[in-house]
């Protein structure tokens, strides 16, 4: 999970630097939170604690903001 989330952060970061769209920034934020969650799980600092649940909720919100049409 950690390696995949790092690649997604890297790819979305490069895409944001080229496109400069707000929706791409939401993707960078969502994948960055996945990366942080992977670090927490790798160090076993949290076992499905409230922090991980909040991180999952924030990822879902950022992904929703990416695809919502205005």
C-alpha positions in Angstrom: 0.0 0.0 0.0 2.8 2.4 0.8 4.6 1.9 -2.5 1.4 2.3 -4.6 0.3 5.4 -2.7 3.8 6.9 -3.2 3.5 6.4 -6.9 0.1 7.9 -7.0 1.3 10.9 -5.1 4.2 11.3 -7.5 2.1 11.0 -10.6 -0.7 13.3 -9.4 1.9 15.8 -8.2 3.5 15.9 -11.7 0.1 16.2 -13.3 -0.8 19.1 -11.0 2.4 20.9 -11.8 1.6 20.6 -15.5 -2.2 21.3 -15.4 -2.5 23.6 -12.4 -6.2 22.6 -11.8 -7.8 22.7 -8.4 -9.2 19.2 -8.9 -5.7 17.8 -9.4 -4.7 19.4 -6.1 -7.5 17.4 -4.4 -6.1 14.3 -5.9 -2.7 15.1 -4.6 -4.2 15.6 -1.1 -6.1 12.4 -1.2 -3.2 10.3 -2.3 -0.9 12.0 0.2 -3.3 11.0 3.0 -3.2 7.4 1.7 0.6 7.6 1.9 0.4 8.9 5.5 -2.0 6.1 6.3 0.5 3.6 4.8 3.3 5.0 7.0 1.1 4.6 10.1 0.3 1.0 9.2 3.9 0.2 8.4 5.1 1.4 11.7 2.1 -0.2 13.4 1.5 3.0 15.3 -2.2 2.6 15.0 -4.4 -0.4 14.7 -7.6 0.8 13.1 -7.8 3.7 15.4 -9.8 6.9 15.1 -6.9 8.5 13.3 -7.0 6.0 10.5 -10.8 6.3 10.3 -10.5 10.1 10.0 -7.8 9.7 7.3 -10.1 7.4 5.3 -12.9 9.9 5.6 -10.7 12.7 4.4 -9.5 10.6 1.4 -13.1 9.9 0.4 -14.0 13.6 0.7 -11.1 14.7 -1.4 -11.9 12.1 -4.1 -15.5 13.3 -4.1 -14.4 16.9 -4.5 -12.3 15.8 -7.5 -15.2 14.2 -9.4 -18.0 16.5 -8.4 -19.3 18.7 -11.2 -20.0 22.4 -10.5 
